[in-house]
Amino acid sequence: MKPSRLRSVIESLLAQRWPAFIWGPPGIGKSSIVHSIAQERGLPVIDLRASLLDPTDLRGIPAIEGGRAVWCPPSFLPQAGDRPGILFLDEINAAPPLVQASLYQLVLDRRVGEYVLPEGWWIVAAGNRAQDRAVTFRMSSALANRFVHLDLETDVEDWREWALQRRLEPLMVSFIGVRPQLLWQEPGEHSAYPTPRSWEMASDVTGTFGGGLSGYRACADVLPGIVGQAAAVEFAGFVKKAASEKQMRSIVDDPAGATLPDALDGIYMLTSWLAYHAEDTDVSKASAVLLSRLPPEFGVVLARDMLKARAAFAKESGYRDFLKVHGHLIQR
């Protein structure tokens, strides 16, 4: 399922007791979705990496009280009196079988020996698939049967919406619009390959070097080590044809008369740049005019992106006019 659907499902599952397991390749947002939901709901998250545990860690250590051995649970587990939250068992299938076995009782019965998971705490786990070339151990059928299993896949539209909110470099957002196949690819023989996480990393690195075209040119030799050689070469070709900041500003200054790009990559670059600068009043007004000048399908993309980035865009007269004609497409 795509990220937006997974988010909806996880939010619904929070209201019941059965734990969930999120499957997916590295770098597509499994952990980020869990942490994002918790942050939005004001819930604490205990991120427990099963691969770092020993089989005896969960039970704790014994202490003598009144002549009897009493087990002292580890401090990293939720304690009685803690407010409700999420116990996130990340990389659970990267843990060896004995560690996985130590989780059986916690996952199903919400307890380990004398320790009891407090009411209001929900368990969710995540892990990579065997075909992802990550460190994984086969999950026992006994542990697997204790979870609701959810398969996460990448989705370009979901990623684009997230990327605009996260304010990733417009160059990269528009490039993925043109080459959606490069949002994620299976890992090959090289260490770097394209994933949503690696594109976010590439955007941050480009920003560190100044952002935009100049930032890219300053770190072009770094990107192959982030998104892989093949994706970096294609991105370099895209950048060569990308409009400059000056050209974008000239369109904003004269949205009714300026010459607009007619190639697919140029239109994607324009819409991504406008959405990135949506808080600029001049950009917002120009975008409303441009809606009717772009091909309808791109006008819809721009309208959606602008509304997500700037709610006040709905008040622009150009948007209201566009809505009368293409409102049925925007509502989809």
C-alpha positions in Angstrom: 0.0 0.0 0.0 1.1 3.6 -0.6 2.3 5.8 2.3 -0.9 7.8 2.7 -3.0 4.6 2.9 -0.5 3.0 5.4 -0.7 6.2 7.5 -4.5 5.9 7.6 -4.4 2.2 8.5 -1.9 2.7 11.3 -4.0 5.5 12.8 -7.0 3.2 12.8 -5.1 0.3 14.3 -3.9 2.5 17.2 -7.4 2.0 18.7 -7.0 -1.8 19.1 -4.5 -4.2 20.8 -3.1 -6.2 17.9 0.4 -5.2 16.8 1.3 -4.3 13.2 4.4 -5.1 11.2 5.4 -2.8 8.3 7.4 -4.5 5.5 9.3 -2.6 2.9 12.7 -1.9 1.4 15.2 0.4 3.0 14.7 4.2 2.7 11.0 4.4 1.8 9.7 5.9 5.0 8.6 3.0 7.3 10.1 4.5 10.5 9.3 8.1 9.4 5.6 7.3 9.1 5.5 5.8 12.6 7.3 8.8 14.2 5.2 11.3 12.2 1.9 9.8 13.4 3.2 9.8 17.0 4.4 13.4 16.8 1.0 14.6 15.3 -0.9 12.8 18.1 1.5 13.9 20.9 2.5 10.3 21.7 5.9 9.3 23.0 7.8 6.7 21.0 10.2 4.2 22.3 12.3 3.1 19.3 13.7 -0.3 20.2 16.2 -1.8 17.8 15.8 -5.5 18.1 19.0 -6.1 16.3 20.9 -4.5 19.2 19.4 -6.7 21.8 20.6 -9.9 23.5 18.1 -12.6 24.2 18.1 -11.8 27.9 17.9 -8.0 27.7 14.1 -7.8 27.7 13.7 -9.8 30.9 16.2 -7.6 32.8 18.4 -8.7 35.7 17.5 -10.5 39.0 17.6 -8.8 42.4 17.1 -10.4 45.8 14.1 -9.1 47.8 13.0 -10.8 51.0 15.0 -13.8 50.2 13.5 -14.2 46.7 14.8 -13.5 43.2 12.8 -10.7 41.6 13.4 -9.6 38.0 14.1 -5.9 37.4 12.8 -4.9 33.9 15.0 -2.8 31.7 14.6 0.9 31.8 14.1 1.2 28.1 10.6 -0.4 28.3 7.5 1.7 29.2 6.9 1.8 32.9 3.7 1.8 34.9 2.3 5.3 35.1 3.8 6.4 31.8 1.4 8.2 29.5 0.2 6.1 26.5 2.6 5.8 23.5 4.0 3.6 20.8 6.6 0.9 21.3 8.3 0.7 18.0 10.3 -2.5 17.3 12.4 -1.5 14.4 14.6 -3.9 12.3 13.0 -6.7 14.2 13.8 -9.3 11.5 17.4 -8.2 11.5 17.7 -9.7 15.0 18.9 -13.3 15.3 16.3 -16.1 16.0 17.0 -16.2 19.8 16.3 -12.5 20.1 13.1 -12.8 18.0 12.0 -15.7 20.3 12.5 -13.4 23.3 9.9 -11.1 21.8 7.1 -13.7 21.5 5.5 -13.0 24.8 5.9 -9.2 24.7 4.3 -9.0 21.2 1.3 -11.4 21.9 0.7 -11.2 25.6 2.1 -7.7 26.2 4.3 -8.9 29.0 7.8 -10.5 29.6 8.0 -12.6 32.7 7.0 -10.3 35.5 7.0 -7.1 33.4 3.6 -6.0 31.9 3.3 -3.4 29.1 1.2 -0.5 30.5 -2.3 0.1 29.1 -2.4 2.5 26.3 0.8 1.4 24.7 0.6 0.0 21.2 3.3 -2.2 19.5 4.3 -1.7 15.9 7.3 -3.3 14.2 9.1 -2.8 10.9 11.6 -4.6 8.8 13.2 -5.1 5.4 12.3 -7.9 3.1 14.7 -10.8 2.3 15.1 -9.6 -1.3 16.3 -6.2 -0.2 19.9 -7.3 0.4 19.6 -6.0 3.9 20.6 -7.9 7.0 17.6 -10.1 7.7 16.9 -13.4 9.4 13.9 -15.5 8.6 11.0 -14.6 10.9 9.6 -17.6 12.6 6.0 -18.5 11.9 5.2 -18.2 15.6 6.3 -14.5 15.7 4.9 -13.7 12.3 1.4 -14.9 13.3 1.3 -12.3 16.1 1.2 -9.3 13.7 -1.1 -7.6 11.3 1.2 -7.4 8.2 1.3 -4.3 6.1 3.4 -3.9 2.9 4.6 -0.4 2.1 5.4 0.7 -1.4 6.6 4.0 -2.9 4.1 6.3 -4.6 5.2 9.3 -6.6 2.2 11.5 -5.8 2.5 10.8 -2.1 6.2 11.5 -2.2 5.7 14.7 -4.2 3.2 16.0 -1.6 5.6 15.1 1.2 8.6 16.6 -0.6 6.8 19.9 -1.0 5.9 20.0 2.7 9.5 19.1 3.6 10.7 21.8 1.1 13.0 19.6 -0.9 14.9 21.2 -3.7 12.4 22.0 -6.6 15.0 20.6 -9.1 14.7 17.1 -7.5 10.9 17.2 -7.0 10.4 18.1 -10.7 13.0 15.5 -11.8 11.1 12.7 -10.1 7.9 14.0 -11.8 9.6 13.5 -15.1 11.3 10.2 -14.2 9.1 8.6 -11.5 10.9 5.3 -12.0 13.9 6.8 -10.3 12.2 7.5 -7.0 13.1 4.0 -5.9 15.1 1.3 -7.5 16.3 -2.1 -6.2 19.8 -2.0 -4.8 22.5 -3.2 -7.2 26.2 -3.9 -6.8 27.0 -0.3 -5.8 26.4 1.1 -2.3 24.3 4.1 -3.4 21.0 3.8 -5.2 17.8 5.9 -5.4 15.3 5.8 -2.6 13.0 8.5 -1.1 15.5 8.8 1.7 18.5 9.2 -0.7 16.7 12.0 -2.6 16.0 13.7 0.6 19.6 13.4 1.5 20.6 14.7 -1.9 18.3 17.7 -1.4 19.8 18.5 2.0 23.4 18.2 0.6 22.5 20.5 -2.3 21.1 23.0 0.1 24.3 22.9 2.1 26.1 24.0 -1.0 23.7 26.9 -1.6 20.7 25.3 -3.2 19.3 25.6 -6.7 21.4 25.3 -9.9 24.5 26.8 -8.3 24.2 24.5 -5.3 23.9 21.5 -7.6 26.9 22.5 -9.7 29.0 22.8 -6.5 28.2 19.3 -5.4 27.5 17.4 -8.6 30.3 15.0 -8.0 28.9 14.1 -4.6 25.4 13.0 -5.8 26.5 9.7 -7.4 27.5 8.6 -3.9 24.0 9.4 -2.7 21.5 8.4 -5.4 23.8 6.1 -7.5 25.7 6.8 -10.7 22.9 6.1 -13.2 20.3 8.3 -11.4 22.9 11.1 -11.0 23.8 11.0 -14.7 20.1 11.4 -15.7 19.6 14.1 -13.1 22.6 16.0 -14.5 21.1 15.9 -18.0 17.8 17.2 -16.6 19.6 20.1 -14.8 21.3 21.2 -18.0 17.9 21.9 -19.5 16.4 23.4 -16.3 15.3 27.0 -16.2 17.3 29.4 -14.1 16.0 31.4 -11.1 16.1 34.5 -13.3 13.8 32.8 -15.9 11.4 31.7 -13.3 11.2 35.2 -11.9 10.6 36.7 -15.3 7.5 34.4 -15.6 6.3 35.5 -12.2 6.7 39.2 -13.2 4.6 38.7 -16.4 2.4 35.6 -15.9 0.0 36.6 -18.6 2.5 37.2 -21.3 5.8 35.4 -20.6 6.8 32.5 -22.7 6.2 29.3 -20.9 8.2 26.0 -21.2 6.4 23.5 -23.5 8.5 20.4 -22.7 7.4 18.1 -20.0 10.5 18.6 -17.9 10.3 22.4 -18.1 6.6 22.4 -17.0 7.4 20.1 -14.1 10.3 22.4 -13.1 8.0 25.5 -13.3 5.2 24.0 -11.2 7.6 22.6 -8.5 9.4 26.0 -8.3 6.1 27.9 -7.9 4.9 25.5 -5.1 8.3 25.8 -3.4 7.9 29.6 -3.3 4.1 29.6 -2.6 4.4 31.8 0.5 5.6 34.6 -1.8 2.5 36.8 -2.5 3.7 37.6 -6.0 4.3 33.9 -6.8 0.8 33.1 -5.5 -0.8 35.7 -7.7 1.2 34.7 -10.7 0.4 31.0 -10.2 -3.3 31.8 -10.2 -2.9 33.4 -13.6 -0.7 30.6 -15.0 -3.4 27.9 -14.1 -5.3 28.8 -17.3 -2.1 29.0 -19.4 -0.8 25.6 -18.6 -2.1 22.4 -20.1 -5.1 21.4 -17.9 -3.4 18.4 -16.3 -0.5 20.5 -15.2 -2.8 23.3 -14.1 -4.5 20.8 -11.8 -1.1 19.7 -10.5 -0.1 23.3 -9.8 -3.5 24.1 -8.1 -3.2 21.1 -5.8 0.4 21.9 -4.9 -0.3 25.5 -4.2 -3.3 24.7 -2.0 -1.2 22.3 0.1 1.6 24.9 0.4 -0.6 28.0 0.9 -4.2 27.7 1.9 -4.8 31.3 1.1 -4.3 30.4 -2.6 -8.0 29.4 -2.7 -8.9 33.1 -2.5 -7.1 34.0 -5.7 -9.6 35.0 -8.5 -7.6 33.0 -11.1 -7.9 29.9 -9.0 -11.7 30.4 -8.6 -12.0 30.8 -12.3 -10.0 27.6 -12.9 -12.1 25.8 -10.4 -15.3 26.5 -12.3 -13.9 24.6 -15.3 -11.7 22.0 -13.8 -12.9 21.6 -10.3 -14.0 18.0 -10.9 -10.4 17.1 -11.6 -9.0 18.8 -8.5 -11.5 17.0 -6.2 -10.2 13.6 -7.3 
